[in-house]
């Protein structure tokens, strides 16, 4: 959890509490998708992500 006004360097999927993103989906694809959404780009179709390598 970050302090108000302090920069939060965690990836977007962690800041949003998306556990599924940490459990197998390609993190870079999830991060790029969330970045586009935050920039105001409307989703185009259903979001889909490739499975990534397991990270512990």
C-alpha positions as CSV (number, residue, x, y, z in Angstrom):
1,X,0.0,0.0,0.0
2,X,1.3,3.4,-0.9
3,X,1.1,6.7,1.0
4,X,-1.2,9.3,-0.7
5,X,0.9,11.6,-2.9
6,X,3.8,9.1,-3.1
7,X,4.7,7.4,-6.4
8,X,3.6,3.8,-6.5
9,X,6.2,1.8,-8.5
10,X,4.3,-1.5,-8.4
11,X,3.0,-2.9,-11.7
12,X,-0.6,-1.9,-12.5
13,X,-1.9,-5.5,-12.1
14,X,-0.6,-5.5,-8.5
15,X,-2.0,-2.1,-7.7
16,X,-5.4,-3.3,-8.9
17,X,-5.1,-6.5,-7.0
18,X,-5.4,-8.8,-10.0
19,X,-4.3,-12.1,-8.6
20,X,-5.0,-13.9,-11.9
21,X,-2.3,-11.8,-13.5
22,X,0.3,-13.1,-11.1
23,X,-0.8,-16.7,-11.6
24,X,0.2,-17.4,-15.2
25,X,-0.8,-14.7,-17.7
26,X,2.0,-12.8,-19.4
27,X,2.6,-9.9,-17.1
28,X,3.8,-7.6,-19.8
29,X,0.6,-8.1,-21.8
30,X,-1.6,-7.5,-18.8
31,X,0.4,-4.4,-17.9
32,X,0.1,-3.0,-21.5
33,X,-3.6,-3.6,-21.5
34,X,-4.1,-1.8,-18.1
35,X,-2.0,1.1,-19.3
36,X,-4.1,1.5,-22.4
37,X,-7.3,1.4,-20.3
38,X,-5.9,4.0,-17.9
39,X,-5.0,6.2,-20.9
40,X,-8.6,6.2,-21.9
41,X,-8.4,3.8,-24.8
42,X,-11.6,1.8,-24.9
43,X,-11.3,-2.0,-24.9
44,X,-11.6,-3.6,-28.4
45,X,-13.3,-6.9,-28.0
46,X,-12.6,-9.4,-25.3
47,X,-9.2,-9.2,-23.5
48,X,-7.0,-12.2,-24.0
49,X,-3.5,-12.9,-22.7
50,X,-1.0,-15.6,-23.4
51,X,0.2,-17.8,-20.6
52,X,3.6,-16.7,-19.3
53,X,6.4,-18.5,-17.6
54,X,5.8,-19.3,-13.9
55,X,7.3,-16.7,-11.6
56,X,7.7,-17.3,-7.9
